[in-house]
Amino acid sequence: MNAIMTNFDLEGAEAHVSRKWEGLSEIDQAIRENRLMEYRIQKSWADPWGRTLTILGVVVIVGVFAFLAGASFGLW
């Protein structure tokens, strides 16, 4: 058994990865790097419906908070 491992062996394994499953390999890489939440946020923001729902959700939360803050100060 040879104890010397060249960099060529490591690069060769990565070069043979099929691009057919590119989306799944991206998820797999995100899981390996422990950044699955970041991946989900990026994909949701790239989707027009996801972006609209995110903005709408934030506006509703801020609106409710503003209403409750105004009510506690006696503005309405």
C-alpha positions as CSV (number, residue, x, y, z in Angstrom):
1,M,0.0,0.0,0.0
2,N,1.4,3.3,-1.0
3,A,1.4,6.0,1.7
4,I,1.8,8.9,-0.8
5,M,-1.5,10.3,-2.0
6,T,-1.2,12.8,-4.8
7,N,-3.6,15.7,-5.3
8,F,-4.4,14.3,-8.7
9,D,-6.4,11.5,-7.0
10,L,-8.6,14.0,-5.1
11,E,-9.2,16.3,-8.0
12,G,-10.1,13.4,-10.3
13,A,-13.0,12.4,-8.0
14,E,-14.5,15.9,-8.0
15,A,-14.1,16.2,-11.8
16,H,-16.3,13.1,-12.5
17,V,-19.3,14.6,-10.6
18,S,-22.3,14.6,-12.9
19,R,-24.0,18.0,-13.6
20,K,-27.3,16.2,-14.2
21,W,-28.1,16.4,-10.4
22,E,-26.7,19.9,-9.9
23,G,-29.6,21.0,-7.6
24,L,-29.2,18.0,-5.3
25,S,-25.5,18.4,-5.1
26,E,-26.0,22.0,-4.1
27,I,-28.3,20.9,-1.2
28,D,-25.8,18.2,-0.2
29,Q,-23.0,20.8,-0.1
30,A,-25.2,23.1,2.0
31,I,-25.9,20.3,4.5
32,R,-22.2,19.4,4.7
33,E,-21.2,23.0,5.3
34,N,-24.1,23.3,7.9
35,R,-25.7,26.2,6.1
36,L,-29.0,24.7,5.1
37,M,-31.0,27.6,6.5
38,E,-29.0,30.1,4.4
39,Y,-29.7,27.9,1.4
40,R,-33.5,27.9,2.0
41,I,-33.6,31.6,2.5
42,Q,-31.7,32.2,-0.8
43,K,-33.9,29.9,-2.7
44,S,-37.1,31.4,-1.2
45,W,-35.9,34.9,-2.0
46,A,-35.1,33.9,-5.6
47,D,-38.7,32.7,-6.1
48,P,-41.1,35.6,-6.9
49,W,-43.9,34.1,-4.8
50,G,-41.6,33.4,-1.9
51,R,-40.2,36.9,-2.0
52,T,-43.8,38.4,-2.1
53,L,-44.9,36.3,0.9
54,T,-41.8,37.1,2.9
55,I,-42.2,40.9,2.3
56,L,-46.0,40.6,3.1
57,G,-45.2,38.6,6.3
58,V,-42.7,41.2,7.5
59,V,-45.1,44.1,6.8
60,V,-47.9,42.4,8.7
61,I,-45.6,41.7,11.7
62,V,-44.3,45.3,11.7
63,G,-47.9,46.6,11.3
64,V,-49.2,44.6,14.3
65,F,-46.2,45.7,16.4
66,A,-46.7,49.4,15.4
67,F,-50.5,49.1,16.2
68,L,-49.8,47.6,19.6
69,A,-47.0,50.1,20.4
70,G,-49.4,53.0,19.4
71,A,-52.2,51.6,21.5
72,S,-50.0,51.2,24.6
73,F,-49.0,54.9,24.2
74,G,-52.6,56.0,23.9
75,L,-52.4,57.2,20.3
76,W,-55.7,55.4,19.4
